Amino acid sequence: MAEDEGGANRELVEEIASSGGSLLRRAAQLLLLRPVLRAAISLQVHGRERLRGLTGPFVVVGNHSSHFDTAAIFDALPGRLARRLSTGAAADYFFTSPTRKLLPRLFFNVFPVDRPGKRLLGGRSHRGLAGQLLDRGVPVLIFPEGTRSRNGVLGRFTPGTARLCTTRGIPCVPAALVGAHAAWPATRKLWRRGRPPVHVTFGAPLQPRKGESSLLFGARVQAEVLRLHDQTARAFGLPTMRELATGALRRALPGGREKRS
């Protein structure tokens, strides 16, 4: 990494870290984000009691299949955690102008993420920012699939997220989003009307075990997200991951009816 590039990233980390815990951010989340979100969906939160006592840096991970995912997790978290949390946003889109990043920074304390195949913002890489934020004590939200699922089915988690935890010995909070894909899939420009139900279920924070590799820890985290998703789906009569996969396969077969999302 070039010296000026590293210096610019250090300044960015300092800016994000120093704004963590902002009372203005929490006020914006409660007074602006929450009313808009809850006018669009019926948000139901489960497992928040499992996060009592959670402090310091940690990583929240969830399945990713909807435009609602980030806002739903932030709104579902206890306020003391939501106002400190930071999450990644596409550098080539949200960070091209001060106005475009204004609301994401206000609500979600975003940091830039370089997308594969996209031009680097300002010609510099933002790789490693999540780890630098964690080292400053800032918790981060990451969707380890790397992109939104187009059919709601859980994709493979990339190993980098688990590595953030295993190399630092910090916990990972698994979060399952259920119903978000049906409410606003990535393939639709607007969400579905009628305030469809969206559930966010938090699992107990998972701590890397002594000697546990990033690969094994990542598999354990993904298995827990899947378990939480299906447990919640069955409890509220919504499709499990297997049922989502079966439906996607049927639509993909010759003669299968392709639903417009």
C-alpha positions as CSV (number, residue, x, y, z in Angstrom):
1,M,0.0,0.0,0.0
2,A,1.4,3.4,-0.9
3,E,2.2,5.8,1.9
4,D,-0.4,8.4,0.9
5,E,-3.0,5.7,0.4
6,G,-2.4,4.3,3.9
7,G,-2.5,7.8,5.3
8,A,-5.8,8.5,3.6
9,N,-7.3,5.3,4.9
10,R,-6.1,6.0,8.5
11,E,-7.8,9.4,8.3
12,L,-11.0,7.7,7.2
13,V,-10.8,5.1,10.0
14,E,-10.3,7.9,12.5
15,E,-13.3,9.8,11.1
16,I,-15.6,6.8,11.3
17,A,-14.3,5.7,14.7
18,S,-14.6,9.1,16.2
19,S,-18.3,9.4,15.1
20,G,-19.2,6.0,16.6
21,G,-21.7,6.2,19.4
22,S,-23.0,9.5,18.0
23,L,-26.2,10.7,19.7
24,L,-27.1,12.4,16.4
25,R,-26.9,9.0,14.6
26,R,-29.2,7.4,17.2
27,A,-31.7,10.2,16.9
28,A,-31.7,9.9,13.1
29,Q,-32.1,6.1,13.4
30,L,-35.1,6.5,15.8
31,L,-36.8,9.6,14.3
32,L,-36.1,9.1,10.6
33,L,-35.1,5.6,9.7
34,R,-37.4,3.7,12.0
35,P,-40.7,5.3,10.9
36,V,-39.9,4.9,7.2
37,L,-38.8,1.3,7.7
38,R,-41.8,0.3,9.8
39,A,-44.2,2.0,7.5
40,A,-42.9,-0.4,4.8
41,I,-42.6,-3.6,6.7
42,S,-43.9,-5.3,9.9
43,L,-40.5,-5.8,11.7
44,Q,-40.4,-8.5,14.3
45,V,-37.2,-9.0,16.4
46,H,-36.2,-12.2,18.3
47,G,-33.2,-13.0,20.4
48,R,-32.2,-9.5,21.4
49,E,-31.8,-10.7,25.0
50,R,-28.9,-12.8,23.8
51,L,-26.9,-9.6,23.2
52,R,-27.0,-8.4,26.8
53,G,-23.5,-7.7,28.1
54,L,-22.0,-7.6,24.6
55,T,-19.3,-4.9,24.5
56,G,-16.2,-4.0,22.6
57,P,-15.5,-4.8,19.0
58,F,-17.6,-7.6,17.4
59,V,-18.8,-8.6,14.0
60,V,-22.5,-9.0,13.1
61,V,-23.2,-11.3,10.1
62,G,-26.4,-12.1,8.3
63,N,-27.9,-13.6,5.2
64,H,-28.3,-11.1,2.4
65,S,-31.1,-11.1,-0.1
66,S,-33.0,-7.8,0.2
67,H,-32.6,-4.1,0.1
68,F,-34.1,-4.0,3.6
69,D,-31.4,-6.1,5.2
70,T,-29.0,-3.4,6.5
71,A,-31.8,-1.1,7.8
72,A,-33.6,-4.1,9.4
73,I,-30.5,-5.2,11.4
74,F,-29.7,-1.7,12.5
75,D,-33.2,-1.1,13.7
76,A,-33.4,-4.5,15.4
77,L,-30.3,-4.1,17.5
78,P,-30.3,-2.5,20.9
79,G,-29.7,1.2,20.6
80,R,-26.3,1.1,22.5
81,L,-25.0,-1.3,19.8
82,A,-26.7,0.2,16.7
83,R,-25.3,3.7,17.2
84,R,-21.7,2.4,17.4
85,L,-22.0,-0.1,14.5
86,S,-20.4,0.5,11.1
87,T,-21.1,-1.3,7.8
88,G,-19.6,-1.4,4.4
89,A,-21.0,0.3,1.3
90,A,-19.9,0.3,-2.3
91,A,-17.1,2.8,-2.8
92,D,-17.8,3.3,-6.5
93,Y,-21.4,4.3,-5.8
94,F,-21.9,5.8,-2.3
95,F,-18.6,7.5,-1.9
96,T,-18.4,9.4,-5.3
97,S,-19.9,12.5,-3.8
98,P,-20.6,14.0,-0.3
99,T,-24.3,14.1,-0.9
100,R,-24.5,10.4,-1.9
101,K,-22.9,9.2,1.2
102,L,-24.7,11.6,3.5
103,L,-27.6,9.5,4.6
104,P,-25.8,6.1,4.7
105,R,-23.1,7.7,6.9
106,L,-25.7,9.3,9.1
107,F,-27.8,6.1,9.6
108,F,-25.2,3.4,9.2
109,N,-21.7,5.0,9.8
110,V,-20.6,3.4,6.5
111,F,-17.1,2.7,5.3
112,P,-16.1,2.2,1.6
113,V,-15.8,-1.3,0.2
114,D,-14.2,-1.9,-3.2
115,R,-16.4,-4.1,-5.5
116,P,-14.7,-6.5,-7.8
117,G,-14.5,-5.2,-11.4
118,K,-15.3,-1.6,-10.4
119,R,-13.0,1.3,-10.6
120,L,-11.2,2.1,-7.4
121,L,-12.4,5.4,-5.9
122,G,-9.6,7.9,-6.2
123,G,-7.4,5.2,-7.5
124,R,-6.8,3.8,-4.0
125,S,-7.7,0.5,-2.3
126,H,-9.9,0.4,0.8
127,R,-9.0,-3.2,1.6
128,G,-8.6,-3.9,5.3
129,L,-10.8,-1.0,6.6
130,A,-13.1,-3.4,8.5
131,G,-10.1,-4.8,10.4
132,Q,-8.8,-1.4,11.1
133,L,-12.1,-0.3,12.5
134,L,-12.3,-3.4,14.7
135,D,-8.8,-2.6,16.0
136,R,-10.2,0.8,17.0
137,G,-13.0,-0.8,18.9
138,V,-15.7,-0.2,16.3
139,P,-18.1,-3.1,15.7
140,V,-19.0,-3.9,12.1
141,L,-21.9,-5.4,10.1
142,I,-20.8,-7.7,7.2
143,F,-22.8,-9.8,4.8
144,P,-20.3,-12.6,4.1
145,E,-22.1,-13.8,0.9
146,G,-20.6,-10.7,-0.7
147,T,-23.8,-9.9,-2.7
148,R,-27.5,-10.1,-2.4
149,S,-29.0,-13.5,-3.2
150,R,-31.3,-13.3,-6.2
151,N,-33.6,-16.1,-5.0
152,G,-33.3,-15.8,-1.3
153,V,-31.2,-18.9,-0.9
154,L,-28.2,-18.7,1.4
155,G,-24.9,-18.5,-0.5
156,R,-21.4,-19.6,0.7
157,F,-19.8,-17.3,3.2
158,T,-16.4,-15.9,2.1
159,P,-13.7,-16.7,4.7
160,G,-12.5,-13.1,5.2
161,T,-15.3,-12.3,7.7
162,A,-14.4,-15.2,10.0
163,R,-10.8,-14.3,9.8
164,L,-11.6,-10.9,11.2
165,C,-12.8,-12.7,14.3
166,T,-10.2,-15.5,14.6
167,T,-7.2,-13.2,14.2
168,R,-8.5,-10.9,16.9
169,G,-10.3,-13.3,19.2
170,I,-13.5,-11.3,19.0
171,P,-17.1,-12.6,18.9
172,C,-19.4,-12.9,15.9
173,V,-23.1,-12.2,16.3
174,P,-25.2,-14.4,13.9
175,A,-28.3,-12.7,12.6
176,A,-31.0,-14.3,10.4
177,L,-33.3,-12.3,8.2
178,V,-36.6,-14.1,7.3
179,G,-39.1,-12.6,4.9
180,A,-36.9,-9.8,3.8
181,H,-36.4,-11.3,0.3
182,A,-40.1,-11.6,-0.2
183,A,-40.6,-8.0,1.0
184,W,-38.1,-6.4,-1.3
185,P,-35.8,-8.7,-3.4
186,A,-32.8,-7.4,-5.1
187,T,-34.5,-7.7,-8.5
188,R,-37.3,-5.2,-7.7
189,K,-37.0,-1.4,-7.8
190,L,-39.7,-1.0,-5.0
191,W,-40.8,-3.0,-2.1
192,R,-44.0,-5.0,-1.9
193,R,-47.0,-3.2,-0.5
194,G,-49.0,-4.2,2.6
195,R,-46.2,-4.1,5.2
196,P,-45.1,-7.7,4.7
197,P,-43.6,-9.4,7.8
198,V,-39.8,-9.3,8.2
199,H,-38.1,-11.2,11.1
200,V,-34.7,-10.5,12.5
201,T,-33.4,-13.3,14.8
202,F,-30.2,-12.8,16.7
203,G,-28.2,-15.8,18.0
204,A,-25.9,-15.8,21.0
205,P,-22.5,-14.3,20.1
206,L,-20.1,-17.0,18.9
207,Q,-16.5,-16.9,20.1
208,P,-13.6,-18.5,18.1
209,R,-12.3,-21.6,19.9
210,K,-8.7,-22.0,20.7
211,G,-6.9,-23.1,17.6
212,E,-10.0,-23.0,15.5
213,S,-9.3,-22.0,11.9
214,S,-11.1,-19.3,10.0
215,L,-12.5,-21.9,7.7
216,L,-14.1,-23.9,10.5
217,F,-15.2,-20.9,12.4
218,G,-16.9,-19.5,9.3
219,A,-18.7,-22.8,8.7
220,R,-19.9,-22.7,12.3
221,V,-21.2,-19.2,11.9
222,Q,-22.9,-20.0,8.6
223,A,-24.6,-23.1,10.1
224,E,-25.9,-21.0,13.0
225,V,-27.4,-18.4,10.6
226,L,-29.0,-21.2,8.7
227,R,-30.4,-22.8,11.9
228,L,-31.8,-19.4,13.1
229,H,-33.4,-18.7,9.7
230,D,-35.1,-22.0,9.5
231,Q,-36.2,-22.1,13.1
232,T,-37.8,-18.7,12.7
233,A,-39.3,-19.6,9.3
234,R,-41.0,-22.7,10.7
235,A,-42.3,-20.8,13.7
236,F,-44.1,-18.2,11.5
237,G,-45.1,-20.3,8.5
238,L,-42.5,-18.9,6.1
239,P,-40.3,-20.8,3.6
240,T,-37.1,-22.5,5.0
241,M,-33.9,-22.3,3.0
242,R,-34.6,-25.7,1.6
243,E,-38.0,-24.7,0.4
244,L,-36.6,-21.5,-1.1
245,A,-34.0,-23.6,-3.0
246,T,-36.6,-26.0,-4.2
247,G,-38.8,-23.2,-5.5
248,A,-35.8,-21.6,-7.3
249,L,-34.9,-24.9,-8.9
250,R,-38.5,-25.5,-10.1
251,R,-38.6,-22.1,-11.7
252,A,-35.3,-22.7,-13.4
253,L,-36.4,-26.0,-15.0
254,P,-37.8,-26.0,-18.6
255,G,-41.4,-25.2,-18.4
256,G,-41.0,-23.8,-14.9
257,R,-42.9,-20.7,-14.2
258,E,-40.5,-17.8,-13.7
259,K,-42.0,-15.4,-11.2
260,R,-41.4,-11.7,-11.7
261,S,-40.0,-10.3,-8.6
